[in-house]
Amino acid sequence: MNKVTLLIVAAVSFSYAAQAQAYLQDPKYGNTPEERQQNVLRINYFNDAYKNKQYDQAIQYMNEVIASAPRASQNIYINGINIFRSKVAEAKTPEARQAALDSLMMLYDLRIENFGDHPTRGRVYLLALKTRDYLSLNPTNKEEVKRLFNEAMDAASENADPDLINIYFNALVEDYKNDALSTDELLSEYDRLSTIYDKCTAEDKDEQKKVFDNLFVSSGAASCENLEKVFRPTIEANPSVDDLKKVFRLLAGNNCLNDFQILVSEKLYAVEPSTDVAMLLASAYENKKDFANSRKYLNEAIADETDPAAKANLAIRIAGGELQQGNSREAADFARQALEIDPENGYAYLLLANAYAAGANACSGFDRQTVFWLVVDTLTKAKELLANDAAQVSSIDQQLASYRAAFPSNEEAFFRGLENGQGYTVNCGWVSGRTIVRLNR
């Protein structure tokens, strides 16, 4: 056992000696073997003081190492930054807080100066970290926050950190909500930051951009009027597809159904047709009571749509628009089209029933009354399929009561040789269908 112990001690001693010899040969620890040995000791003393939270003593060792061998250890900067973060948070006076913040920023600068060439945690990474810290610790100094942010973004170029952009923009939005930033300033910063986003190549760019745009919309500054003010020059010039998508998304997010939205959407639809754009155009034209153009884009949306459920819903929407315009036959056609795609769609049956009821005006007397048999058949099917929608069921029940009250009387049926429950084919203008006789007793 004694021999084994001696061998272990000898091996450890040899390892330490070899390690110490390596320090003495490495110029990053100092210019002479004596300096190198002293700085290695200082680093060890710093680490011990840091672990024991003896921060003032640790700072003394850190300063000595940086003054003598600034590239000796990156960890000494990392831990030193943690120390000064704590110093800022725990400062008892404004003066002490400012001094600790200044030291923190200076330490970042020294780390950038000496380790800015690090492949993953170099200048770009450190400027972003420095900016985050300053914004977190001293958000009221708006000019310095903006200067640091711009410095970080300029250094990053296409490698801009979307999360940093969002953190900064969120601070601007909060300032705007607290009346510390004007509408024009927020709009200007949004436009500028959007350009940075457009150049960004980060993998999570698209998801982060949604957060960014949502922040803008939630600010209250993204009114339809302000969006037009900011983006009309771009849209009227020579906008890229990305420009058009960005403005379209913002206008849609703010529910802008105005002429500017139509301009943007039609330009985007011309270069990149999609169901979403067609639907928004249909809504915008519907809002202007331009039902011809609304129907045009809804029809194009149906043609482009590949999902059956979505296609059925588009047909239902067109049916509703046609019914609103008094085009009951066209409404019925689109309702039937929806049912061909989705036979279990209760809303399609509901629209078809209302189209039949409107179509009853094409004839009069007994023929008109027979249409209500078809209406009740169709409403009953709609009620069955919409059984989970209590409000809709209540509305359908009211309609059913109204139409049943309009059924032909027993006397009228008797003179026509008809009996209750007998099969009957309705023919009233464009409305036709097979049903059964029901009488209003």
C-alpha positions in Angstrom: 0.0 0.0 0.0 2.9 2.4 0.8 4.5 1.8 -2.6 1.2 2.4 -4.3 0.6 5.6 -2.4 4.1 6.9 -3.2 3.5 6.2 -6.9 0.3 8.1 -6.9 1.9 11.1 -5.1 4.8 11.0 -7.5 2.4 10.9 -10.5 0.4 13.9 -9.2 3.5 15.9 -8.4 4.9 15.2 -11.9 1.5 16.3 -13.5 1.5 19.5 -11.5 5.1 20.2 -12.3 4.5 19.6 -16.0 1.4 21.9 -15.9 3.4 24.6 -14.1 6.2 24.2 -16.7 3.6 24.7 -19.4 2.4 28.0 -17.8 6.0 29.2 -17.6 6.5 28.7 -21.3 3.2 30.3 -22.4 3.7 34.0 -23.2 0.0 34.8 -22.6 0.6 34.6 -18.9 3.4 37.3 -19.0 6.7 38.3 -20.5 9.0 36.5 -18.2 8.8 33.2 -16.3 8.5 35.2 -13.0 5.5 37.2 -14.3 3.8 34.1 -15.6 4.2 32.3 -12.3 2.8 35.3 -10.5 -0.2 35.7 -12.8 -1.1 32.0 -12.6 -1.1 32.4 -8.8 -3.3 35.5 -9.1 -5.8 33.6 -11.3 -6.0 30.9 -8.7 -6.4 33.5 -5.9 -9.1 35.2 -8.0 -11.0 31.9 -8.5 -10.9 31.1 -4.8 -12.2 34.6 -3.9 -14.9 34.4 -6.5 -16.1 31.0 -5.3 -16.2 32.3 -1.8 -18.1 35.5 -2.9 -15.2 37.7 -1.6 -15.8 40.0 -4.5 -13.7 43.0 -3.6 -10.6 40.7 -3.2 -11.5 39.0 -6.4 -11.7 42.3 -8.2 -8.2 43.2 -7.0 -6.7 40.0 -8.4 -8.6 40.4 -11.6 -7.3 43.9 -12.2 -3.8 42.8 -11.5 -4.1 39.9 -14.0 -5.7 42.1 -16.7 -3.0 44.8 -16.3 -0.2 42.3 -16.6 -1.6 39.6 -18.9 -4.9 40.6 -20.4 -5.2 37.5 -22.6 -4.3 35.0 -19.8 -7.8 33.8 -19.1 -11.2 34.5 -20.6 -12.9 33.0 -17.6 -11.6 35.9 -15.4 -13.7 38.3 -17.6 -16.7 36.0 -17.5 -16.7 35.8 -13.7 -15.7 39.4 -13.4 -18.8 40.4 -15.4 -20.9 38.3 -13.0 -19.3 40.2 -10.1 -20.2 43.6 -11.4 -23.7 42.6 -12.3 -24.1 41.7 -8.6 -22.5 45.0 -7.6 -25.0 47.0 -9.7 -27.9 45.1 -8.3 -26.7 45.5 -4.7 -25.5 49.1 -4.8 -26.9 51.2 -2.0 -26.5 54.6 -3.6 -26.9 56.0 -7.2 -23.2 56.8 -7.3 -22.2 53.3 -6.3 -24.6 51.8 -8.8 -23.3 54.0 -11.6 -19.7 53.2 -10.8 -20.4 49.4 -10.8 -22.3 49.8 -14.1 -19.3 51.7 -15.7 -16.9 49.0 -14.5 -19.2 46.3 -16.0 -19.2 48.1 -19.4 -15.5 48.6 -19.2 -14.9 45.0 -18.5 -17.0 44.1 -21.5 -14.8 46.4 -23.6 -11.7 44.8 -22.3 -13.0 41.3 -23.0 -13.9 42.4 -26.6 -10.5 43.9 -27.0 -8.7 40.8 -25.9 -11.1 38.0 -26.9 -13.2 39.6 -29.7 -11.7 37.1 -32.2 -13.2 34.1 -30.4 -14.9 32.0 -33.1 -18.3 31.7 -31.3 -18.1 34.2 -28.4 -16.3 37.0 -30.0 -17.1 40.6 -30.7 -20.7 40.1 -32.1 -21.7 37.8 -29.3 -20.2 40.1 -26.6 -21.7 43.3 -28.0 -25.1 41.7 -27.9 -24.6 40.5 -24.3 -23.3 43.9 -23.3 -26.4 45.6 -24.8 -28.8 43.1 -23.0 -27.1 43.8 -19.7 -27.2 47.6 -20.1 -30.8 47.6 -21.2 -31.7 45.4 -18.2 -29.7 47.4 -15.7 -30.2 50.9 -16.9 -33.2 51.1 -19.3 -33.8 54.8 -18.6 -30.8 56.0 -20.5 -32.5 55.8 -23.9 -29.7 57.3 -25.9 -27.1 54.9 -24.6 -29.4 51.9 -25.1 -29.9 52.9 -28.7 -26.2 53.5 -29.2 -25.3 50.1 -27.8 -28.0 48.4 -29.8 -26.9 50.0 -33.0 -23.3 49.0 -32.4 -24.4 45.4 -31.8 -26.5 45.3 -34.9 -23.9 46.9 -37.1 -21.3 44.4 -35.9 -23.7 41.5 -36.5 -24.8 42.5 -40.0 -26.6 39.5 -41.5 -26.0 37.6 -38.2 -28.2 39.9 -36.2 -29.8 38.2 -33.2 -33.6 38.3 -33.7 -34.1 37.8 -29.9 -32.0 41.0 -29.2 -34.0 42.9 -31.8 -37.3 41.9 -30.1 -35.9 42.7 -26.6 -35.0 46.2 -27.8 -38.2 46.8 -29.7 -40.3 45.6 -26.7 -38.6 48.3 -24.7 -39.5 50.8 -27.3 -43.1 49.6 -27.3 -43.3 50.0 -23.5 -41.9 53.5 -23.8 -44.5 54.3 -26.4 -47.3 53.0 -24.2 -45.9 55.1 -21.3 -45.8 58.3 -23.5 -42.0 58.3 -23.5 -41.8 57.8 -27.2 -43.7 59.5 -30.1 -45.7 57.6 -32.7 -43.3 58.8 -35.5 -40.3 57.5 -33.5 -41.8 54.1 -33.0 -42.8 53.9 -36.6 -39.4 54.9 -37.8 -37.7 52.3 -35.5 -40.1 49.6 -36.7 -39.3 50.4 -40.3 -35.5 50.4 -39.6 -35.6 47.2 -37.6 -37.7 45.5 -40.2 -34.9 46.1 -42.7 -32.4 44.5 -40.3 -34.8 41.5 -40.1 -35.0 41.2 -43.9 -31.2 40.7 -44.0 -31.1 38.4 -41.0 -30.2 34.7 -41.7 -31.0 33.2 -38.3 -32.8 29.9 -38.3 -35.6 31.2 -36.1 -36.0 34.4 -38.0 -39.5 33.7 -39.2 -40.9 32.8 -35.8 -39.2 35.8 -34.2 -40.4 38.1 -36.9 -44.0 37.2 -36.0 -43.2 38.1 -32.4 -41.8 41.4 -33.6 -44.8 42.2 -35.8 -47.2 41.3 -33.0 -45.3 43.7 -30.6 -45.9 46.4 -33.2 -49.6 45.6 -33.6 -50.1 45.4 -29.8 -48.4 48.8 -29.3 -51.5 50.6 -30.7 -49.3 52.6 -33.1 -50.0 50.2 -35.9 -53.2 51.9 -36.9 -54.3 51.5 -40.5 -53.6 55.2 -41.0 -50.1 55.0 -39.6 -49.2 51.8 -41.6 -50.2 53.6 -44.8 -48.2 56.6 -43.8 -45.1 54.5 -43.3 -45.3 52.0 -46.1 -47.2 53.7 -49.0 -43.9 55.1 -50.5 -42.4 51.7 -50.5 -45.5 50.0 -52.0 -45.9 52.7 -54.7 -42.2 52.5 -55.7 -40.9 49.1 -56.6 -41.6 46.8 -53.7 -40.1 43.3 -53.3 -42.2 40.3 -52.6 -40.9 40.4 -49.0 -42.0 44.1 -48.7 -45.5 43.2 -49.9 -45.7 40.2 -47.5 -44.6 42.3 -44.6 -47.1 45.1 -45.2 -49.9 42.7 -46.0 -49.3 40.8 -42.8 -49.4 44.0 -40.7 -52.5 45.3 -42.4 -54.2 42.0 -42.0 -53.2 41.8 -38.4 -54.7 45.2 -37.7 -57.9 44.2 -39.7 -57.4 47.0 -42.2 -59.9 46.6 -45.0 -59.2 49.9 -46.8 -58.0 51.0 -50.2 -54.4 50.7 -49.2 -54.9 47.1 -48.2 -56.5 46.5 -51.5 -53.5 48.1 -53.3 -51.0 45.9 -51.3 -53.0 42.7 -51.6 -53.6 43.0 -55.4 -49.8 43.7 -55.9 -49.0 40.6 -53.8 -51.7 38.5 -55.4 -50.3 39.4 -58.9 -46.9 38.0 -58.1 -47.8 35.3 -55.5 -51.4 34.2 -55.6 -52.7 32.5 -52.4 -56.0 31.7 -50.7 -55.1 34.0 -47.7 -54.6 37.0 -50.0 -57.7 36.3 -52.1 -59.8 36.0 -48.9 -58.6 39.3 -47.6 -59.3 41.0 -50.9 -62.8 39.5 -50.9 -63.4 40.9 -47.4 -62.0 44.3 -48.4 -64.2 44.5 -51.4 -67.2 43.2 -49.5 -66.5 46.0 -47.0 -66.8 48.5 -49.9 -70.0 46.8 -51.0 -68.2 45.8 -54.2 -69.7 42.3 -54.3 -68.6 41.6 -57.9 -64.9 41.9 -57.0 -65.5 40.2 -53.7 -67.0 37.2 -55.5 -64.2 37.2 -58.0 -61.5 36.7 -55.4 -63.6 34.2 -53.4 -64.0 32.1 -56.6 -60.2 32.4 -57.1 -59.7 31.3 -53.5 -61.8 28.3 -54.1 -59.9 27.4 -57.2 -56.6 27.7 -55.4 -57.6 25.9 -52.2 -56.7 22.2 -51.9 -58.0 21.4 -48.4 -61.6 20.1 -48.7 -62.8 21.6 -45.4 -61.4 25.0 -46.3 -62.8 24.8 -49.8 -66.3 24.0 -48.4 -66.1 27.0 -46.0 -65.1 29.2 -48.9 -68.2 28.1 -50.8 -70.3 28.8 -47.7 -68.9 32.3 -47.5 -69.7 33.0 -51.1 -73.2 31.6 -50.6 -73.7 34.0 -47.7 -72.5 37.0 -49.8 -74.8 36.0 -52.6 -77.7 35.7 -50.2 -76.9 39.1 -48.8 -77.1 40.6 -52.3 -80.5 39.0 -52.9 -79.1 36.4 -55.3 -80.8 33.4 -53.8 -80.3 31.0 -56.7 -76.5 31.6 -56.7 -76.5 31.3 -52.9 -78.2 27.9 -53.2 -75.7 26.8 -55.9 -72.7 27.5 -53.6 -74.4 26.0 -50.6 -74.9 22.8 -52.6 -71.2 23.0 -53.8 -70.2 23.1 -50.1 -72.3 20.0 -49.4 -70.8 18.1 -52.2 -67.4 18.6 -50.6 -68.6 18.3 -47.0 -72.0 16.6 -46.7 -72.0 17.0 -42.9 -71.6 20.8 -42.9 -74.6 22.2 -41.0 -74.0 25.8 -42.0 -74.2 24.8 -45.7 -77.7 23.4 -45.0 -78.7 26.5 -43.1 -77.7 28.7 -46.0 -79.4 26.4 -48.4 -82.7 26.6 -46.4 -82.5 30.4 -46.3 -81.8 30.5 -50.1 -85.0 28.3 -50.6 -87.0 30.7 -48.4 -85.8 33.7 -50.4 -86.5 31.9 -53.7 -90.1 31.3 -52.7 -90.8 34.8 -53.8 -90.5 33.6 -57.4 -94.1 32.3 -57.2 -97.2 32.8 -55.2 -100.1 31.2 -53.4 -100.0 27.4 -52.9 -96.8 26.9 -54.9 -95.0 29.4 -52.7 -96.3 27.7 -49.6 -94.9 24.3 -50.7 -91.4 25.7 -50.8 -91.6 26.0 -47.0 -91.8 22.2 -46.8 -88.3 22.1 -48.4 -87.1 24.9 -46.1 -88.2 22.9 -43.0 -86.6 19.7 -44.3 -83.3 21.5 -44.8 -83.5 23.5 -41.6 -84.1 20.3 -39.7 -81.0 18.7 -41.2 -79.0 21.9 -40.3 -80.3 21.7 -36.7 -79.2 18.0 -36.4 -75.7 18.8 -37.6 -75.4 22.0 -35.4 -76.8 20.4 -32.3 -73.7 21.5 -30.2 -74.3 25.1 -31.1 -77.0 26.2 -28.6 -77.4 29.7 -30.0 -77.8 28.4 -33.6 -80.3 25.7 -32.5 -82.4 28.3 -30.8 -82.4 30.5 -33.9 -83.3 27.5 -36.1 -86.2 26.6 -33.8 -87.6 30.1 -34.3 -87.3 29.8 -38.1 -88.9 26.4 -38.1 -91.9 27.7 -36.1 -92.3 30.6 -38.5 -92.2 28.4 -41.6 -94.5 25.7 -40.2 -97.1 28.4 -39.6 -97.0 29.2 -43.3 -97.7 25.7 -44.5 -100.9 25.2 -46.6 -104.2 24.5 -44.7 -106.1 21.2 -44.7 -108.8 22.8 -46.8 -106.3 23.8 -49.5 -104.8 20.4 -49.6 -108.2 18.7 -49.8 -109.1 20.7 -52.9 -105.9 19.6 -54.5 -106.3 16.0 -53.6 -103.3 16.0 -51.2 -102.9 14.2 -47.9 -100.6 14.8 -45.0 -97.4 12.8 -45.4 -97.9 12.2 -49.2 -94.8 12.6 -51.4 -94.6 15.9 -53.3 -92.3 17.6 -55.8 -91.9 21.3 -55.3 -91.7 23.5 -58.4 -91.4 27.2 -57.8 -89.2 29.2 -60.1 -85.7 27.9 -59.7 -86.6 26.1 -56.4 -87.4 22.4 -56.8 -87.1 19.3 -54.8 -88.8 16.2 -53.5 -90.5 16.5 -50.1 -93.7 15.4 -48.3 -97.0 17.2 -47.7 -97.4 18.9 -44.3 -100.3 20.9 -43.4 -101.0 23.8 -41.1 -103.9 22.4 -39.0 
